[in-house]
Amino acid sequence: MSDHLFRHLAPISEAAWNAIDEDAKARLTVQLASRKLVDFTGPAGWEHAAVNIGRCESLATQGSVATSRRVVLPLIEMRARFTLPRRELDNVDRGAPDPDLSALEAAAHDLALAENRTVFHGSAPAGIVGIAEASSHDPLDLDAEPDTYPSAVARAVDVLRNSGIGGPYGIAIAPELYTRISETAEHGGYPLFDHLREILGGPVVWAPGIDGGIVVSQRGGDFTFESGQDVSIGYLSHDAEDVELYLEESFTFRVIEPDAAIALQSSA
């Protein structure tokens, strides 16, 4: 574990650290939706600061000497702080199987939401263009009635195929739309999820932080999540009652092929 996290200074036993790490991993595995659909590179380490994008920009010419600067994409850092009661951490050492880690769970949700939002919709201050805004295709409408979703997804797949983008394909979809799908049975009981997966050839991903849905190719090489430090837990401070910790990661994201995704905008 990287020294900059200062975990060794926390008044937390090995058993309690294991409980914290396992709970965070379980929560984040479900909620970090973008990673289920894009290429993941790294982690390259906390010291990794930027990604070479293979371009340069001209600066000046002095006589016969032209000067250019390599263009790189800086990594961003995300941190979500949370506080755990020391009594709950002590209960882990007493054998409690259900310590109250609700603050950690809330922080994991917030971090996942921020990461998903950045990948799918971008972040201007971070210099990251998200999948939806980078797409070269006009968005398709997604009606309020879930039984129409297969038709919309099929149209999206056709748009990608007609652009020369092969499959399989996957879809990231907003939680409220995912719930509608879960509550619906199509054609006398044929599950709507099965129909969507059959059209896509890939996954239907519950994606907190996304607006509507986004269909993407999963052939590889079109979208890259560049990880510096993967999500880790670090220590900030403590007193007699509480321990303050944080979830932290560094990353950047690139859309390499704008033709390889199309957004579905929900009408309700």
Protein Blocks (a to p, Z undefined) as FASTA:
>chain_A
ZZklommmpccdfklmmmmmmmmmmmmmmmmmmlmmmccedjebjklmbdcehiacdfbd
ehjaccddddddddddddddddddfklmmmmmnopabbcfklmmmmmmmmmmmmmmmmmn
opfknopacfklmpmbdcddddfblklmmmmmmmmmmmmmmnopacdddddddfklmmmm
mmpceehiiafklmmmmmnopacdddehiahiadddfebojaccddfbdcddddfbdcfk
bccdddddddddddfblmlpccdddfZZ
